[in-house]
Amino acid sequence: MPVLLFSLSGCGMLSWFSPSRPSPKAVAPLAKQAVKVEVDTDWQARLYGTWRLQPYETSNIAVGEGHIYLVDASGHLLCLDLGGKQDWMVRLDGKSARGPTLADGILYVGTDSGKLYAFSAKNGRRLWVTQLDSEVLSPITVSKEAVLAQLVNGQLVDLQRGDGKLDWTFSMNQPSLLLRTLPAPVVHGDVVYAGFADGNLVALNLSNGAELWRAAVAIPHGNNELARMVDIAANPIVDGDRIIAAAYQGNLAAYARSG
């Protein structure tokens, strides 16, 4: 106890004889300004019956080729014109958590049955389908020659754009509890950046899937699985020579793209 009292007293003396510091300036109060924005509805298309979006999934809606493309909660890939009228509809084998990606007139969509499809955006004709090991849980990323997606089992897969043939697979260990959302892989030059549910950001060689480097955006800690969740939940962003990533528990980090 005497030691403790001496330490506290010493701290007080050091504080008393230390040079005075200027008081921090008060922050000016924010001006209250009402901002009014008016939005006019161009058109509405009510989704009846199976035309229902899943509110608990962050499903993408693709727009292009003069049409709107989406996947409903029952696993139908829909094509609407810009006036909201249905043009065509295709039934998928399974539901899609993240919806379609449109690239060069082709729609790519993954399902919870582990299938990854390519369809013609013009008429819905199926171009190819590939059966994968697990549910496709990320948005599809399309590069010049590859189609990339992340699966719920921790795999990142690279398929050929032309026929859907699997080129390579990269795997990470998955925690027992993870978010129902995975970021889209990001391609920059000949490197693909991907965030995983264990909090790691990984850079891979696009041509063969070889790991270039990895960094822990967040490290799991806590006494239960919920507290230990550190999923990379947002798409990584390339900013010049940096790559930026964010994790579920609030960590935000930037790394040199070279590692």
BELRAGI-V494268 format. One record per pair of residues at least 24 apart in sequence whose C-alpha atoms are under 7 Angstrom apart, sorted by the first residue. I is the first residue (numbers start at 1). J is the second residue. D is the distance in Angstrom with one decimal. If there is no record, write none. Layout:
BEGIN
I J D
I J D
END
This chain:
BEGIN
43 83 6.6
44 84 6.7
45 84 5.1
50 74 5.9
57 97 5.8
57 98 7.0
58 98 6.0
59 97 5.9
59 98 4.1
59 99 4.8
60 98 5.5
60 99 4.6
60 100 6.2
61 99 6.5
61 100 6.7
62 100 6.3
62 101 6.2
62 102 6.1
65 105 6.9
70 99 6.0
70 100 6.3
71 96 6.7
71 99 5.4
88 123 6.8
88 124 6.8
90 124 6.6
97 137 6.1
98 137 6.7
98 138 6.2
98 139 5.4
101 140 5.9
103 142 7.0
108 140 6.7
109 140 6.8
110 136 5.2
111 135 6.1
111 136 5.6
112 136 6.0
128 163 6.1
128 164 6.3
129 164 6.6
130 164 5.9
137 181 6.3
137 182 5.9
138 181 6.6
138 182 4.7
138 183 5.6
138 184 5.4
139 183 6.9
139 184 5.1
140 184 6.4
141 184 6.3
141 185 6.1
143 187 6.9
148 185 6.8
149 184 7.0
149 185 6.8
168 208 6.3
168 209 6.1
169 209 6.8
170 209 6.3
174 198 6.3
177 225 6.4
178 229 6.5
178 231 6.7
179 231 6.8
181 233 6.6
182 233 5.8
183 232 7.0
183 233 5.7
183 234 5.2
183 235 4.6
184 235 5.6
186 236 6.6
195 232 5.1
196 231 6.1
196 232 5.5
197 230 6.4
197 231 3.9
197 232 5.8
198 230 6.0
198 231 5.7
199 230 4.9
199 231 5.1
199 232 5.5
199 247 6.4
213 259 6.0
217 246 6.9
217 247 6.5
217 251 6.6
217 252 7.0
217 253 6.1
218 247 6.3
218 251 6.1
END
